Amino acid sequence: RVLSCGLKDFCAHGGGDAGGGGGGGDKRVPKLASVVGILGHLASRHGASIKRELLRMFHDGLNPGQHKATVPFLLQLALMSPPLLGTVASELVDSLKPPVLNQLHQRFSPLPRDELDATVALLVRLICQTASGAYRTLQFLLDTAMPASVITPP
């Protein structure tokens, strides 16, 4: 319920752009800081269910007919809460298989260039903030950019 209320408030206050405000989401979206605080408080006893819900929300948010602000909302939450990011980072990277990458492409490719640039900048900030799993994330990016099957020996 906390995530659902946070998403509604995020959308109501114009946080639906791809970059989520580029880091200023906590000022423009009044309840976002509260959502982060509540999730942080609940994490000690309900960490597994919070992680499960965040991952479910991410995957559901990629489906056609779902709110387009779901992924930007989750990115903004992760930016505001490094522990929350650390909780889901490795599972999220593991779930980025070709069908999910295609869904991400379909979701973000129609966006204007400035929104895409803001999203990329936000993702870079998140990768830089990821203490655990940073190597795994970078390895995933390299493998995705140049799969081993494409590399030909000299």
Disulfide bonds with the S-S distance in Angstrom:
none
